[in-house]
Amino acid sequence: MTMNDKQPEMPGPVRLAPDDKLEPGGAPTEETELAQACARFADLCQYFSQQNMDLPTQIVDEVRLVSKLAVGDRIARMKRLNQDLMEYLNDAGPDPQIRQ
């Protein structure tokens, strides 16, 4: 198998660096949690790009509105969008050849 034949891997979980700020008790701050959700979304978008797949239109429309939400609501929305993208990939199958 050549380097070009290698299928890109699905993005893995975003991990906190040891110096990321945590609230007392070890819980991540809202900003850290939002950054993790956004990084996960960026990883998924990169995977879609590598597979030459378009993001579903409803996801694109929703992500445009996220910046207008409060931080807590942004976190919840980004997590839901990430879940929606993962479900879309699962429904598309292991070797998606679709374009929207």
C-alpha positions as CSV (number, residue, x, y, z in Angstrom):
1,M,0.0,0.0,0.0
2,T,1.5,3.4,-1.0
3,M,1.2,6.5,1.1
4,N,-1.5,7.9,-1.2
5,D,-3.7,4.7,-0.8
6,K,-3.9,5.3,3.0
7,Q,-7.4,6.3,4.1
8,P,-7.4,9.2,6.5
9,E,-8.4,8.3,10.0
10,M,-11.5,9.7,11.7
11,P,-10.6,12.5,14.1
12,G,-9.9,11.4,17.6
13,P,-11.0,13.0,20.8
14,V,-9.7,16.4,21.8
15,R,-7.6,16.2,24.9
16,L,-6.8,18.9,27.5
17,A,-3.2,19.9,27.8
18,P,-1.9,19.7,31.3
19,D,-1.7,23.5,31.6
20,D,-5.4,24.1,30.6
21,K,-7.2,26.0,33.2
22,L,-9.6,24.1,35.3
23,E,-12.1,25.2,37.8
24,P,-11.7,24.2,41.5
25,G,-12.5,20.5,41.7
26,G,-11.0,19.7,38.3
27,A,-13.9,20.6,36.0
28,P,-13.0,22.4,32.8
29,T,-14.1,26.1,32.5
30,E,-16.8,27.0,30.0
31,E,-14.2,28.5,27.7
32,T,-12.1,25.3,27.7
33,E,-15.2,23.2,27.1
34,L,-16.3,25.4,24.2
35,A,-12.7,25.3,22.8
36,Q,-12.8,21.5,22.9
37,A,-16.2,21.3,21.2
38,C,-15.0,23.8,18.5
39,A,-11.8,21.9,18.0
40,R,-13.8,18.6,17.6
41,F,-16.0,20.4,15.0
42,A,-12.8,21.6,13.1
43,D,-11.4,18.0,13.1
44,L,-14.7,16.7,11.7
45,C,-14.7,19.5,9.0
46,Q,-11.1,18.5,8.1
47,Y,-12.2,14.9,7.7
48,F,-15.1,15.8,5.5
49,S,-12.7,17.9,3.4
50,Q,-10.2,15.0,3.1
51,Q,-13.0,12.7,2.0
52,N,-14.2,15.3,-0.6
53,M,-17.6,15.5,1.2
54,D,-19.7,18.6,1.7
55,L,-21.1,19.3,5.1
56,P,-24.9,19.0,5.3
57,T,-26.6,22.3,4.6
58,Q,-28.5,22.4,7.9
59,I,-25.2,22.0,9.8
60,V,-23.6,24.9,7.9
61,D,-26.7,27.1,8.5
62,E,-26.7,26.3,12.3
63,V,-23.0,26.9,12.8
64,R,-23.4,30.4,11.4
65,L,-25.8,31.2,14.3
66,V,-23.6,29.8,17.1
67,S,-21.7,33.0,17.7
68,K,-24.9,34.8,18.7
69,L,-25.5,32.4,21.6
70,A,-24.4,32.6,25.2
71,V,-21.4,30.5,26.0
72,G,-23.3,27.7,27.7
73,D,-25.7,27.5,24.8
74,R,-22.8,27.5,22.3
75,I,-21.2,24.5,24.0
76,A,-24.5,22.6,23.9
77,R,-25.1,23.5,20.2
78,M,-21.5,22.6,19.1
79,K,-21.7,19.3,20.9
80,R,-25.1,18.6,19.1
81,L,-23.6,19.6,15.8
82,N,-20.7,17.3,16.3
83,Q,-23.0,14.5,17.2
84,D,-25.1,15.2,14.1
85,L,-22.0,15.1,11.9
86,M,-20.9,11.8,13.4
87,E,-24.4,10.3,12.7
88,Y,-24.2,11.7,9.2
89,L,-20.9,10.0,8.6
90,N,-22.2,6.7,10.1
91,D,-25.2,6.8,7.8
92,A,-23.0,7.6,4.8
93,G,-21.1,4.3,5.3
94,P,-17.4,3.5,5.5
95,D,-16.3,4.8,2.1
96,P,-18.6,7.7,1.3
97,Q,-18.6,8.8,-2.4
98,I,-21.4,11.3,-2.1
99,R,-21.5,15.0,-2.6
100,Q,-24.3,17.3,-1.8
